[in-house]
Amino acid sequence: MTADSVRIVEVGPRDGLQNEPSSLSVEQKVQFIDMLSETGLTHIEAGSFVSPKWVPQMASSDKVFRAIRRSPAVTYSALTPNVKGLQLALAAKADEVAIFTAASEAFCQKNINCSIEESIERFLPLIEEATKHNINVRGYVSCIMGCPYDGDIDHKQVLAVTKKLIEAGCYEVSLGDTIGVGTANKVTALIRELKQEFNENQLAVHFHDTYGQALTNIYASLDQGIRTVDASVAGLGGCPYAKGASGNVATEDVVYMLSGLGMRTGVNLEKLIKAGRYICHELNRPNGSKVAFASH
């Protein structure tokens, strides 16, 4: 593996907080994001514009986007399920938006109440509108390794969904192991197959640490040339539609591993640990980062 730089997409303020049982105030979220902005991260997913009925923790995303102290070096992105969500994101001056589907039909139905095909059809007008405003669109594919309803997922299914998202206009697709069942060999095999169709810079990885395999799977992805990794400070989050999928990989642990590999992230680990400790204190929850725990 060559020494290189890795882009980290910090998903804690959105993917992390939306799965926490308690909702934070606008001021707490803003403080959290402002602390993350000072770490050297270049991409922070700061909120989502989905129905507050479904995700009450994200109800204040518009106020959060307007209140954060923006760093010119950071892309502040938002998850948007439809054109209405995109319009709200544009009004709040999000720098980028993300859309989401799954490699599993059953998960797609449970998560967004439609088939994979229908989900992508719904996103076409959103992508078209975003393009008019020169806003990049990132795609998420859930359940790339396994699904709580469908079991193992065929690589060809992941490839087909990824292809549709890229053809629709997504500049990058983040591959999500939603229930954390992936192992290094399976990840390597999947990425090798995807690389026959796509460039490595069109792919990112998003591993949950349910079975303790996230760092190993990231290492396997790096070995295949992937250079964009999603992570959540303090290991915040999981998935409300995937029982037992407790927690994204902790950004602190990813940065520590990458540093040990001689790979550049531009992230200040001490400041990152500080941000993770702050948010865990506000949420009154244990810190999911082993590095933060070891650094006490």
C-alpha positions, -999 to 999 in steps of 0.1 A, spaced: 0 0 0 15 34 -10 17 64 12 -11 86 1 -39 110 12 -73 98 23 -104 120 23 -126 114 53 -163 122 51 -175 129 87 -211 117 90 -215 121 128 -237 152 127 -262 135 104 -259 97 103 -246 97 138 -270 120 156 -301 108 137 -299 75 154 -293 87 189 -324 84 212 -321 120 224 -324 151 203 -300 180 208 -306 217 206 -296 238 176 -268 253 198 -254 219 207 -253 208 171 -237 240 160 -211 238 186 -204 202 176 -200 210 139 -179 241 146 -155 219 167 -153 194 138 -147 223 113 -115 231 133 -101 196 131 -89 197 95 -118 176 81 -127 187 46 -162 171 44 -189 172 71 -224 159 66 -241 185 87 -278 175 86 -306 161 65 -338 176 50 -362 147 56 -396 147 72 -393 155 109 -420 129 115 -396 102 104 -363 116 117 -371 141 145 -334 145 154 -328 163 121 -358 187 123 -336 217 129 -311 212 101 -320 244 83 -313 264 115 -280 245 120 -268 252 85 -275 289 89 -258 291 123 -225 271 118 -192 290 114 -182 278 80 -147 271 71 -139 277 34 -119 244 34 -149 223 44 -178 210 22 -210 210 43 -234 184 29 -269 174 36 -290 142 30 -320 149 8 -347 123 -1 -366 143 -27 -368 176 -46 -385 193 -16 -356 183 6 -332 196 -21 -349 230 -21 -346 232 16 -309 223 14 -304 249 -13 -322 276 8 -299 266 38 -268 269 15 -257 233 17 -226 228 -4 -235 193 -16 -264 169 -12 -266 131 -8 -293 106 -19 -298 71 -6 -310 37 -18 -300 1 -11 -287 -30 -28 -315 -50 -11 -351 -48 -23 -365 -56 12 -344 -30 29 -353 -4 3 -390 -11 10 -386 -9 48 -364 22 46 -380 44 20 -412 25 11 -404 17 -26 -384 -6 -48 -347 1 -57 -358 11 -93 -385 34 -80 -360 50 -55 -336 59 -83 -365 72 -105 -375 95 -77 -340 109 -75 -337 118 -112 -356 152 -109 -336 160 -77 -302 153 -95 -314 174 -125 -323 203 -102 -291 200 -82 -271 201 -115 -288 233 -125 -275 249 -92 -240 234 -97 -245 213 -66 -227 179 -65 -248 148 -56 -233 119 -37 -251 85 -36 -254 60 -8 -260 23 -13 -270 5 19 -266 -32 26 -237 -39 3 -226 -70 22 -258 -82 38 -294 -73 47 -314 -80 79 -342 -92 57 -326 -106 25 -294 -121 40 -263 -121 18 -263 -96 -11 -250 -105 -46 -221 -84 -58 -239 -80 -91 -268 -63 -73 -244 -38 -57 -228 -32 -91 -261 -26 -108 -273 -1 -82 -240 17 -82 -240 19 -119 -275 34 -120 -266 61 -94 -234 71 -113 -253 71 -146 -279 93 -130 -253 119 -121 -238 110 -87 -201 119 -87 -194 93 -60 -212 64 -45 -206 55 -8 -208 17 -3 -225 10 31 -222 -22 51 -253 -13 71 -254 -43 94 -216 -46 96 -214 -82 85 -186 -77 59 -152 -92 62 -119 -83 45 -120 -110 18 -156 -102 9 -149 -65 7 -118 -71 -15 -138 -93 -38 -167 -67 -41 -144 -38 -48 -124 -58 -74 -157 -65 -92 -168 -28 -90 -134 -16 -103 -141 -34 -135 -168 -8 -141 -158 23 -121 -127 43 -112 -116 41 -75 -123 78 -72 -160 72 -79 -163 49 -49 -162 55 -11 -168 31 18 -190 33 48 -185 5 74 -205 -1 105 -185 -18 133 -213 -42 145 -189 -72 144 -157 -53 150 -146 -56 114 -148 -19 102 -111 -10 104 -101 -43 88 -126 -37 60 -114 -1 55 -78 -15 53 -89 -39 26 -106 -11 7 -75 11 9 -55 -19 -5 -79 -18 -35 -72 19 -41 -102 34 -23 -93 68 -9 -126 82 5 -138 68 38 -170 77 58 -167 78 95 -185 91 126 -167 108 155 -170 88 187 -187 60 167 -221 78 168 -250 62 151 -263 30 136 -294 23 115 -330 25 128 -341 -1 102 -313 -26 109 -316 -42 143 -283 -46 160 -264 -24 136 -249 -4 165 -225 22 154 -205 36 126 -167 33 127 -152 60 149 -134 87 130 -107 89 157 -99 52 152 -98 56 114 -75 87 116 -52 68 140 -50 38 117 -43 59 86 -16 79 104 1 46 113 0 36 77 17 68 67 -15 81 49 -24 118 52 -58 129 63 -51 165 73 -70 159 105 -58 169 139 -65 138 161 -64 158 194 -91 182 182 -111 153 168 -110 135 202 -121 167 219 -151 171 196 -161 134 202 -159 139 240 -180 170 238 -208 153 219 -208 122 241 -211 144 271 -240 163 256 -257 130 247 -248 114 280 -236 83 262 -203 64 262 -177 72 236 -174 45 210 -139 54 200 -111 31 213 -85 58 205 -104 84 226 -108 58 254 -70 50 253 -61 87 252 -77 95 286 
